[in-house]
Amino acid sequence: MAVRARKFSCRSFFILNPEGVLRHRVESFCAKWRGCGVSLHD
């Protein structure tokens, strides 16, 4: 899974083998910050 932030400069964060709680937290984070250029790629 990858989180991409592109508000000012593009950044990508890769989460390898996320399980349960971590996956849920990443999805919640991306949903909260979607309006600021953060997107989730699964």
ModelCIF file with pLDDT and N, C-alpha, C, O atoms, coordinates in Angstrom:
data_MODEL
#
_entry.id   MODEL 
#
_entity.id                         1 
_entity.type                       polymer 
_entity.pdbx_number_of_molecules   1 
#
_entity_poly.entity_id                      1 
_entity_poly.type                           'polypeptide(L)' 
_entity_poly.nstd_linkage                   no 
_entity_poly.nstd_monomer                   no 
_entity_poly.pdbx_seq_one_letter_code       MAVRARKFSCRSFFILNPEGVLRHRVESFCAKWRGCGVSLHD 
_entity_poly.pdbx_seq_one_letter_code_can   MAVRARKFSCRSFFILNPEGVLRHRVESFCAKWRGCGVSLHD 
_entity_poly.pdbx_strand_id                 A 
#
loop_
_entity_poly_seq.entity_id 
_entity_poly_seq.num 
_entity_poly_seq.mon_id 
_entity_poly_seq.hetero 
1 1  MET n 
1 2  ALA n 
1 3  VAL n 
1 4  ARG n 
1 5  ALA n 
1 6  ARG n 
1 7  LYS n 
1 8  PHE n 
1 9  SER n 
1 10 CYS n 
1 11 ARG n 
1 12 SER n 
1 13 PHE n 
1 14 PHE n 
1 15 ILE n 
1 16 LEU n 
1 17 ASN n 
1 18 PRO n 
1 19 GLU n 
1 20 GLY n 
1 21 VAL n 
1 22 LEU n 
1 23 ARG n 
1 24 HIS n 
1 25 ARG n 
1 26 VAL n 
1 27 GLU n 
1 28 SER n 
1 29 PHE n 
1 30 CYS n 
1 31 ALA n 
1 32 LYS n 
1 33 TRP n 
1 34 ARG n 
1 35 GLY n 
1 36 CYS n 
1 37 GLY n 
1 38 VAL n 
1 39 SER n 
1 40 LEU n 
1 41 HIS n 
1 42 ASP n 
#
_struct_asym.id          A 
_struct_asym.entity_id   1 
#
loop_
_ma_qa_metric.id 
_ma_qa_metric.mode 
_ma_qa_metric.name 
_ma_qa_metric.software_group_id 
_ma_qa_metric.type 
1 global pLDDT . pLDDT 
2 local  pLDDT . pLDDT 
#
_ma_qa_metric_global.metric_id      1 
_ma_qa_metric_global.metric_value   94.79 
_ma_qa_metric_global.model_id       1 
_ma_qa_metric_global.ordinal_id     1 
#
loop_
_ma_qa_metric_local.label_asym_id 
_ma_qa_metric_local.label_comp_id 
_ma_qa_metric_local.label_seq_id 
_ma_qa_metric_local.metric_id 
_ma_qa_metric_local.metric_value 
_ma_qa_metric_local.model_id 
_ma_qa_metric_local.ordinal_id 
A MET 1  2 96.00 1 1  
A ALA 2  2 97.00 1 2  
A VAL 3  2 97.00 1 3  
A ARG 4  2 97.00 1 4  
A ALA 5  2 95.00 1 5  
A ARG 6  2 92.00 1 6  
A LYS 7  2 85.00 1 7  
A PHE 8  2 86.00 1 8  
A SER 9  2 89.00 1 9  
A CYS 10 2 93.00 1 10 
A ARG 11 2 95.00 1 11 
A SER 12 2 96.00 1 12 
A PHE 13 2 96.00 1 13 
A PHE 14 2 97.00 1 14 
A ILE 15 2 96.00 1 15 
A LEU 16 2 96.00 1 16 
A ASN 17 2 94.00 1 17 
A PRO 18 2 94.00 1 18 
A GLU 19 2 93.00 1 19 
A GLY 20 2 94.00 1 20 
A VAL 21 2 97.00 1 21 
A LEU 22 2 96.00 1 22 
A ARG 23 2 96.00 1 23 
A HIS 24 2 96.00 1 24 
A ARG 25 2 97.00 1 25 
A VAL 26 2 97.00 1 26 
A GLU 27 2 96.00 1 27 
A SER 28 2 97.00 1 28 
A PHE 29 2 97.00 1 29 
A CYS 30 2 97.00 1 30 
A ALA 31 2 97.00 1 31 
A LYS 32 2 97.00 1 32 
A TRP 33 2 96.00 1 33 
A ARG 34 2 95.00 1 34 
A GLY 35 2 94.00 1 35 
A CYS 36 2 93.00 1 36 
A GLY 37 2 94.00 1 37 
A VAL 38 2 96.00 1 38 
A SER 39 2 97.00 1 39 
A LEU 40 2 97.00 1 40 
A HIS 41 2 95.00 1 41 
A ASP 42 2 86.00 1 42 
#
loop_
_atom_site.group_PDB 
_atom_site.id 
_atom_site.type_symbol 
_atom_site.label_atom_id 
_atom_site.label_alt_id 
_atom_site.label_comp_id 
_atom_site.label_asym_id 
_atom_site.label_entity_id 
_atom_site.label_seq_id 
_atom_site.pdbx_PDB_ins_code 
_atom_site.Cartn_x 
_atom_site.Cartn_y 
_atom_site.Cartn_z 
_atom_site.occupancy 
_atom_site.B_iso_or_equiv 
_atom_site.pdbx_formal_charge 
_atom_site.auth_seq_id 
_atom_site.auth_comp_id 
_atom_site.auth_asym_id 
_atom_site.auth_atom_id 
_atom_site.pdbx_PDB_model_num 
ATOM 1   N N  . MET A 1 1  ? 0.852   -1.143 0.000  1.00 96.00 ? 1  MET A N  1 
ATOM 2   C CA . MET A 1 1  ? 0.000   0.000  0.000  1.00 96.00 ? 1  MET A CA 1 
ATOM 3   C C  . MET A 1 1  ? 0.906   1.216  0.000  1.00 96.00 ? 1  MET A C  1 
ATOM 4   O O  . MET A 1 1  ? 1.975   1.206  0.611  1.00 96.00 ? 1  MET A O  1 
ATOM 5   N N  . ALA A 1 2  ? 0.476   2.264  -0.687 1.00 97.00 ? 2  ALA A N  1 
ATOM 6   C CA . ALA A 1 2  ? 1.269   3.481  -0.794 1.00 97.00 ? 2  ALA A CA 1 
ATOM 7   C C  . ALA A 1 2  ? 0.397   4.695  -0.488 1.00 97.00 ? 2  ALA A C  1 
ATOM 8   O O  . ALA A 1 2  ? -0.764  4.764  -0.891 1.00 97.00 ? 2  ALA A O  1 
ATOM 9   N N  . VAL A 1 3  ? 0.974   5.634  0.223  1.00 97.00 ? 3  VAL A N  1 
ATOM 10  C CA . VAL A 1 3  ? 0.309   6.898  0.506  1.00 97.00 ? 3  VAL A CA 1 
ATOM 11  C C  . VAL A 1 3  ? 1.068   7.958  -0.286 1.00 97.00 ? 3  VAL A C  1 
ATOM 12  O O  . VAL A 1 3  ? 2.291   8.069  -0.202 1.00 97.00 ? 3  VAL A O  1 
ATOM 13  N N  . ARG A 1 4  ? 0.313   8.728  -1.052 1.00 97.00 ? 4  ARG A N  1 
ATOM 14  C CA . ARG A 1 4  ? 0.935   9.761  -1.867 1.00 97.00 ? 4  ARG A CA 1 
ATOM 15  C C  . ARG A 1 4  ? 0.432   11.128 -1.420 1.00 97.00 ? 4  ARG A C  1 
ATOM 16  O O  . ARG A 1 4  ? -0.774  11.362 -1.341 1.00 97.00 ? 4  ARG A O  1 
ATOM 17  N N  . ALA A 1 5  ? 1.364   12.023 -1.129 1.00 95.00 ? 5  ALA A N  1 
ATOM 18  C CA . ALA A 1 5  ? 1.040   13.393 -0.738 1.00 95.00 ? 5  ALA A CA 1 
ATOM 19  C C  . ALA A 1 5  ? 1.599   14.314 -1.809 1.00 95.00 ? 5  ALA A C  1 
ATOM 20  O O  . ALA A 1 5  ? 2.779   14.240 -2.152 1.00 95.00 ? 5  ALA A O  1 
ATOM 21  N N  . ARG A 1 6  ? 0.735   15.189 -2.339 1.00 92.00 ? 6  ARG A N  1 
ATOM 22  C CA . ARG A 1 6  ? 1.192   16.038 -3.444 1.00 92.00 ? 6  ARG A CA 1 
ATOM 23  C C  . ARG A 1 6  ? 0.712   17.477 -3.303 1.00 92.00 ? 6  ARG A C  1 
ATOM 24  O O  . ARG A 1 6  ? 0.363   18.115 -4.296 1.00 92.00 ? 6  ARG A O  1 
ATOM 25  N N  . LYS A 1 7  ? 0.693   17.986 -2.089 1.00 85.00 ? 7  LYS A N  1 
ATOM 26  C CA . LYS A 1 7  ? 0.234   19.357 -1.882 1.00 85.00 ? 7  LYS A CA 1 
ATOM 27  C C  . LYS A 1 7  ? 1.262   20.366 -2.422 1.00 85.00 ? 7  LYS A C  1 
ATOM 28  O O  . LYS A 1 7  ? 0.917   21.209 -3.250 1.00 85.00 ? 7  LYS A O  1 
ATOM 29  N N  . PHE A 1 8  ? 2.495   20.289 -1.971 1.00 86.00 ? 8  PHE A N  1 
ATOM 30  C CA . PHE A 1 8  ? 3.532   21.229 -2.403 1.00 86.00 ? 8  PHE A CA 1 
ATOM 31  C C  . PHE A 1 8  ? 4.570   20.531 -3.280 1.00 86.00 ? 8  PHE A C  1 
ATOM 32  O O  . PHE A 1 8  ? 4.921   21.023 -4.353 1.00 86.00 ? 8  PHE A O  1 
ATOM 33  N N  . SER A 1 9  ? 5.047   19.404 -2.821 1.00 89.00 ? 9  SER A N  1 
ATOM 34  C CA . SER A 1 9  ? 5.942   18.576 -3.631 1.00 89.00 ? 9  SER A CA 1 
ATOM 35  C C  . SER A 1 9  ? 5.511   17.128 -3.420 1.00 89.00 ? 9  SER A C  1 
ATOM 36  O O  . SER A 1 9  ? 5.054   16.764 -2.336 1.00 89.00 ? 9  SER A O  1 
ATOM 37  N N  . CYS A 1 10 ? 5.655   16.310 -4.447 1.00 93.00 ? 10 CYS A N  1 
ATOM 38  C CA . CYS A 1 10 ? 5.182   14.929 -4.368 1.00 93.00 ? 10 CYS A CA 1 
ATOM 39  C C  . CYS A 1 10 ? 6.049   14.094 -3.439 1.00 93.00 ? 10 CYS A C  1 
ATOM 40  O O  . CYS A 1 10 ? 7.279   14.127 -3.493 1.00 93.00 ? 10 CYS A O  1 
ATOM 41  N N  . ARG A 1 11 ? 5.364   13.348 -2.591 1.00 95.00 ? 11 ARG A N  1 
ATOM 42  C CA . ARG A 1 11 ? 6.043   12.417 -1.699 1.00 95.00 ? 11 ARG A CA 1 
ATOM 43  C C  . ARG A 1 11 ? 5.224   11.140 -1.678 1.00 95.00 ? 11 ARG A C  1 
ATOM 44  O O  . ARG A 1 11 ? 3.995   11.183 -1.718 1.00 95.00 ? 11 ARG A O  1 
ATOM 45  N N  . SER A 1 12 ? 5.898   10.017 -1.615 1.00 96.00 ? 12 SER A N  1 
ATOM 46  C CA . SER A 1 12 ? 5.218   8.728  -1.515 1.00 96.00 ? 12 SER A CA 1 
ATOM 47  C C  . SER A 1 12 ? 5.776   7.979  -0.322 1.00 96.00 ? 12 SER A C  1 
ATOM 48  O O  . SER A 1 12 ? 6.983   7.967  -0.083 1.00 96.00 ? 12 SER A O  1 
ATOM 49  N N  . PHE A 1 13 ? 4.881   7.358  0.417  1.00 96.00 ? 13 PHE A N  1 
ATOM 50  C CA . PHE A 1 13 ? 5.249   6.558  1.576  1.00 96.00 ? 13 PHE A CA 1 
ATOM 51  C C  . PHE A 1 13 ? 4.705   5.156  1.345  1.00 96.00 ? 13 PHE A C  1 
ATOM 52  O O  . PHE A 1 13 ? 3.519   4.991  1.058  1.00 96.00 ? 13 PHE A O  1 
ATOM 53  N N  . PHE A 1 14 ? 5.554   4.153  1.468  1.00 97.00 ? 14 PHE A N  1 
ATOM 54  C CA . PHE A 1 14 ? 5.164   2.773  1.216  1.00 97.00 ? 14 PHE A CA 1 
ATOM 55  C C  . PHE A 1 14 ? 5.050   2.021  2.534  1.00 97.00 ? 14 PHE A C  1 
ATOM 56  O O  . PHE A 1 14 ? 5.959   2.053  3.364  1.00 97.00 ? 14 PHE A O  1 
ATOM 57  N N  . ILE A 1 15 ? 3.928   1.350  2.714  1.00 96.00 ? 15 ILE A N  1 
ATOM 58  C CA . ILE A 1 15 ? 3.700   0.535  3.896  1.00 96.00 ? 15 ILE A CA 1 
ATOM 59  C C  . ILE A 1 15 ? 3.666   -0.909 3.424  1.00 96.00 ? 15 ILE A C  1 
ATOM 60  O O  . ILE A 1 15 ? 2.766   -1.311 2.685  1.00 96.00 ? 15 ILE A O  1 
ATOM 61  N N  . LEU A 1 16 ? 4.640   -1.677 3.850  1.00 96.00 ? 16 LEU A N  1 
ATOM 62  C CA . LEU A 1 16 ? 4.760   -3.057 3.403  1.00 96.00 ? 16 LEU A CA 1 
ATOM 63  C C  . LEU A 1 16 ? 4.085   -4.005 4.382  1.00 96.00 ? 16 LEU A C  1 
ATOM 64  O O  . LEU A 1 16 ? 4.318   -3.933 5.588  1.00 96.00 ? 16 LEU A O  1 
ATOM 65  N N  . ASN A 1 17 ? 3.258   -4.881 3.865  1.00 94.00 ? 17 ASN A N  1 
ATOM 66  C CA . ASN A 1 17 ? 2.550   -5.895 4.644  1.00 94.00 ? 17 ASN A CA 1 
ATOM 67  C C  . ASN A 1 17 ? 1.791   -5.331 5.845  1.00 94.00 ? 17 ASN A C  1 
ATOM 68  O O  . ASN A 1 17 ? 1.983   -5.805 6.965  1.00 94.00 ? 17 ASN A O  1 
ATOM 69  N N  . PRO A 1 18 ? 0.933   -4.328 5.636  1.00 94.00 ? 18 PRO A N  1 
ATOM 70  C CA . PRO A 1 18 ? 0.174   -3.796 6.768  1.00 94.00 ? 18 PRO A CA 1 
ATOM 71  C C  . PRO A 1 18 ? -0.872  -4.807 7.238  1.00 94.00 ? 18 PRO A C  1 
ATOM 72  O O  . PRO A 1 18 ? -1.486  -5.504 6.430  1.00 94.00 ? 18 PRO A O  1 
ATOM 73  N N  . GLU A 1 19 ? -1.061  -4.874 8.529  1.00 93.00 ? 19 GLU A N  1 
ATOM 74  C CA . GLU A 1 19 ? -2.045  -5.788 9.089  1.00 93.00 ? 19 GLU A CA 1 
ATOM 75  C C  . GLU A 1 19 ? -3.062  -5.010 9.911  1.00 93.00 ? 19 GLU A C  1 
ATOM 76  O O  . GLU A 1 19 ? -2.734  -3.986 10.510 1.00 93.00 ? 19 GLU A O  1 
ATOM 77  N N  . GLY A 1 20 ? -4.259  -5.484 9.938  1.00 94.00 ? 20 GLY A N  1 
ATOM 78  C CA . GLY A 1 20 ? -5.351  -5.028 10.783 1.00 94.00 ? 20 GLY A CA 1 
ATOM 79  C C  . GLY A 1 20 ? -5.389  -3.556 11.146 1.00 94.00 ? 20 GLY A C  1 
ATOM 80  O O  . GLY A 1 20 ? -5.838  -2.719 10.364 1.00 94.00 ? 20 GLY A O  1 
ATOM 81  N N  . VAL A 1 21 ? -4.913  -3.255 12.340 1.00 97.00 ? 21 VAL A N  1 
ATOM 82  C CA . VAL A 1 21 ? -5.002  -1.907 12.899 1.00 97.00 ? 21 VAL A CA 1 
ATOM 83  C C  . VAL A 1 21 ? -4.219  -0.898 12.062 1.00 97.00 ? 21 VAL A C  1 
ATOM 84  O O  . VAL A 1 21 ? -4.703  0.207  11.815 1.00 97.00 ? 21 VAL A O  1 
ATOM 85  N N  . LEU A 1 22 ? -3.032  -1.262 11.630 1.00 96.00 ? 22 LEU A N  1 
ATOM 86  C CA . LEU A 1 22 ? -2.219  -0.334 10.838 1.00 96.00 ? 22 LEU A CA 1 
ATOM 87  C C  . LEU A 1 22 ? -2.912  -0.002 9.516  1.00 96.00 ? 22 LEU A C  1 
ATOM 88  O O  . LEU A 1 22 ? -2.944  1.160  9.112  1.00 96.00 ? 22 LEU A O  1 
ATOM 89  N N  . ARG A 1 23 ? -3.453  -0.985 8.853  1.00 96.00 ? 23 ARG A N  1 
ATOM 90  C CA . ARG A 1 23 ? -4.172  -0.750 7.594  1.00 96.00 ? 23 ARG A CA 1 
ATOM 91  C C  . ARG A 1 23 ? -5.345  0.205  7.828  1.00 96.00 ? 23 ARG A C  1 
ATOM 92  O O  . ARG A 1 23 ? -5.559  1.132  7.047  1.00 96.00 ? 23 ARG A O  1 
ATOM 93  N N  . HIS A 1 24 ? -6.093  -0.023 8.889  1.00 96.00 ? 24 HIS A N  1 
ATOM 94  C CA . HIS A 1 24 ? -7.239  0.836  9.211  1.00 96.00 ? 24 HIS A CA 1 
ATOM 95  C C  . HIS A 1 24 ? -6.789  2.268  9.505  1.00 96.00 ? 24 HIS A C  1 
ATOM 96  O O  . HIS A 1 24 ? -7.433  3.217  9.058  1.00 96.00 ? 24 HIS A O  1 
ATOM 97  N N  . ARG A 1 25 ? -5.708  2.434  10.241 1.00 97.00 ? 25 ARG A N  1 
ATOM 98  C CA . ARG A 1 25 ? -5.200  3.779  10.562 1.00 97.00 ? 25 ARG A CA 1 
ATOM 99  C C  . ARG A 1 25 ? -4.734  4.523  9.314  1.00 97.00 ? 25 ARG A C  1 
ATOM 100 O O  . ARG A 1 25 ? -4.977  5.722  9.178  1.00 97.00 ? 25 ARG A O  1 
ATOM 101 N N  . VAL A 1 26 ? -4.074  3.824  8.413  1.00 97.00 ? 26 VAL A N  1 
ATOM 102 C CA . VAL A 1 26 ? -3.615  4.460  7.169  1.00 97.00 ? 26 VAL A CA 1 
ATOM 103 C C  . VAL A 1 26 ? -4.814  4.881  6.325  1.00 97.00 ? 26 VAL A C  1 
ATOM 104 O O  . VAL A 1 26 ? -4.829  5.983  5.778  1.00 97.00 ? 26 VAL A O  1 
ATOM 105 N N  . GLU A 1 27 ? -5.813  4.017  6.215  1.00 96.00 ? 27 GLU A N  1 
ATOM 106 C CA . GLU A 1 27 ? -7.011  4.351  5.449  1.00 96.00 ? 27 GLU A CA 1 
ATOM 107 C C  . GLU A 1 27 ? -7.737  5.553  6.057  1.00 96.00 ? 27 GLU A C  1 
ATOM 108 O O  . GLU A 1 27 ? -8.199  6.431  5.329  1.00 96.00 ? 27 GLU A O  1 
ATOM 109 N N  . SER A 1 28 ? -7.837  5.595  7.382  1.00 97.00 ? 28 SER A N  1 
ATOM 110 C CA . SER A 1 28 ? -8.485  6.720  8.064  1.00 97.00 ? 28 SER A CA 1 
ATOM 111 C C  . SER A 1 28 ? -7.710  8.015  7.856  1.00 97.00 ? 28 SER A C  1 
ATOM 112 O O  . SER A 1 28 ? -8.306  9.067  7.624  1.00 97.00 ? 28 SER A O  1 
ATOM 113 N N  . PHE A 1 29 ? -6.398  7.941  7.939  1.00 97.00 ? 29 PHE A N  1 
ATOM 114 C CA . PHE A 1 29 ? -5.546  9.112  7.731  1.00 97.00 ? 29 PHE A CA 1 
ATOM 115 C C  . PHE A 1 29 ? -5.746  9.681  6.332  1.00 97.00 ? 29 PHE A C  1 
ATOM 116 O O  . PHE A 1 29 ? -5.900  10.891 6.160  1.00 97.00 ? 29 PHE A O  1 
ATOM 117 N N  . CYS A 1 30 ? -5.743  8.806  5.342  1.00 97.00 ? 30 CYS A N  1 
ATOM 118 C CA . CYS A 1 30 ? -5.890  9.252  3.953  1.00 97.00 ? 30 CYS A CA 1 
ATOM 119 C C  . CYS A 1 30 ? -7.278  9.837  3.707  1.00 97.00 ? 30 CYS A C  1 
ATOM 120 O O  . CYS A 1 30 ? -7.415  10.809 2.964  1.00 97.00 ? 30 CYS A O  1 
ATOM 121 N N  . ALA A 1 31 ? -8.290  9.265  4.314  1.00 97.00 ? 31 ALA A N  1 
ATOM 122 C CA . ALA A 1 31 ? -9.645  9.798  4.159  1.00 97.00 ? 31 ALA A CA 1 
ATOM 123 C C  . ALA A 1 31 ? -9.747  11.189 4.781  1.00 97.00 ? 31 ALA A C  1 
ATOM 124 O O  . ALA A 1 31 ? -10.381 12.081 4.217  1.00 97.00 ? 31 ALA A O  1 
ATOM 125 N N  . LYS A 1 32 ? -9.128  11.369 5.934  1.00 97.00 ? 32 LYS A N  1 
ATOM 126 C CA . LYS A 1 32 ? -9.167  12.658 6.634  1.00 97.00 ? 32 LYS A CA 1 
ATOM 127 C C  . LYS A 1 32 ? -8.450  13.754 5.844  1.00 97.00 ? 32 LYS A C  1 
ATOM 128 O O  . LYS A 1 32 ? -8.918  14.892 5.801  1.00 97.00 ? 32 LYS A O  1 
ATOM 129 N N  . TRP A 1 33 ? -7.321  13.418 5.219  1.00 96.00 ? 33 TRP A N  1 
ATOM 130 C CA . TRP A 1 33 ? -6.483  14.413 4.543  1.00 96.00 ? 33 TRP A CA 1 
ATOM 131 C C  . TRP A 1 33 ? -6.658  14.436 3.027  1.00 96.00 ? 33 TRP A C  1 
ATOM 132 O O  . TRP A 1 33 ? -5.868  15.070 2.327  1.00 96.00 ? 33 TRP A O  1 
ATOM 133 N N  . ARG A 1 34 ? -7.676  13.757 2.513  1.00 95.00 ? 34 ARG A N  1 
ATOM 134 C CA . ARG A 1 34 ? -7.909  13.690 1.064  1.00 95.00 ? 34 ARG A CA 1 
ATOM 135 C C  . ARG A 1 34 ? -7.995  15.080 0.430  1.00 95.00 ? 34 ARG A C  1 
ATOM 136 O O  . ARG A 1 34 ? -7.478  15.286 -0.668 1.00 95.00 ? 34 ARG A O  1 
ATOM 137 N N  . GLY A 1 35 ? -8.633  16.024 1.095  1.00 94.00 ? 35 GLY A N  1 
ATOM 138 C CA . GLY A 1 35 ? -8.775  17.376 0.561  1.00 94.00 ? 35 GLY A CA 1 
ATOM 139 C C  . GLY A 1 35 ? -7.462  18.149 0.465  1.00 94.00 ? 35 GLY A C  1 
ATOM 140 O O  . GLY A 1 35 ? -7.388  19.183 -0.198 1.00 94.00 ? 35 GLY A O  1 
ATOM 141 N N  . CYS A 1 36 ? -6.440  17.644 1.124  1.00 93.00 ? 36 CYS A N  1 
ATOM 142 C CA . CYS A 1 36 ? -5.120  18.304 1.098  1.00 93.00 ? 36 CYS A CA 1 
ATOM 143 C C  . CYS A 1 36 ? -4.140  17.595 0.163  1.00 93.00 ? 36 CYS A C  1 
ATOM 144 O O  . CYS A 1 36 ? -2.932  17.812 0.253  1.00 93.00 ? 36 CYS A O  1 
ATOM 145 N N  . GLY A 1 37 ? -4.649  16.763 -0.719 1.00 94.00 ? 37 GLY A N  1 
ATOM 146 C CA . GLY A 1 37 ? -3.784  16.130 -1.716 1.00 94.00 ? 37 GLY A CA 1 
ATOM 147 C C  . GLY A 1 37 ? -3.184  14.805 -1.299 1.00 94.00 ? 37 GLY A C  1 
ATOM 148 O O  . GLY A 1 37 ? -2.210  14.359 -1.905 1.00 94.00 ? 37 GLY A O  1 
ATOM 149 N N  . VAL A 1 38 ? -3.738  14.160 -0.278 1.00 96.00 ? 38 VAL A N  1 
ATOM 150 C CA . VAL A 1 38 ? -3.232  12.857 0.168  1.00 96.00 ? 38 VAL A CA 1 
ATOM 151 C C  . VAL A 1 38 ? -4.126  11.782 -0.439 1.00 96.00 ? 38 VAL A C  1 
ATOM 152 O O  . VAL A 1 38 ? -5.351  11.877 -0.371 1.00 96.00 ? 38 VAL A O  1 
ATOM 153 N N  . SER A 1 39 ? -3.517  10.766 -1.030 1.00 97.00 ? 39 SER A N  1 
ATOM 154 C CA . SER A 1 39 ? -4.304  9.679  -1.621 1.00 97.00 ? 39 SER A CA 1 
ATOM 155 C C  . SER A 1 39 ? -3.687  8.335  -1.277 1.00 97.00 ? 39 SER A C  1 
ATOM 156 O O  . SER A 1 39 ? -2.487  8.218  -1.028 1.00 97.00 ? 39 SER A O  1 
ATOM 157 N N  . LEU A 1 40 ? -4.542  7.331  -1.270 1.00 97.00 ? 40 LEU A N  1 
ATOM 158 C CA . LEU A 1 40 ? -4.138  5.974  -0.941 1.00 97.00 ? 40 LEU A CA 1 
ATOM 159 C C  . LEU A 1 40 ? -4.144  5.123  -2.205 1.00 97.00 ? 40 LEU A C  1 
ATOM 160 O O  . LEU A 1 40 ? -5.094  5.176  -2.987 1.00 97.00 ? 40 LEU A O  1 
ATOM 161 N N  . HIS A 1 41 ? -3.099  4.347  -2.406 1.00 95.00 ? 41 HIS A N  1 
ATOM 162 C CA . HIS A 1 41 ? -2.998  3.426  -3.549 1.00 95.00 ? 41 HIS A CA 1 
ATOM 163 C C  . HIS A 1 41 ? -2.735  2.041  -2.980 1.00 95.00 ? 41 HIS A C  1 
ATOM 164 O O  . HIS A 1 41 ? -1.709  1.787  -2.349 1.00 95.00 ? 41 HIS A O  1 
ATOM 165 N N  . ASP A 1 42 ? -3.683  1.165  -3.218 1.00 86.00 ? 42 ASP A N  1 
ATOM 166 C CA . ASP A 1 42 ? -3.578  -0.175 -2.628 1.00 86.00 ? 42 ASP A CA 1 
ATOM 167 C C  . ASP A 1 42 ? -3.123  -1.194 -3.628 1.00 86.00 ? 42 ASP A C  1 
ATOM 168 O O  . ASP A 1 42 ? -2.984  -2.370 -3.291 1.00 86.00 ? 42 ASP A O  1 
#
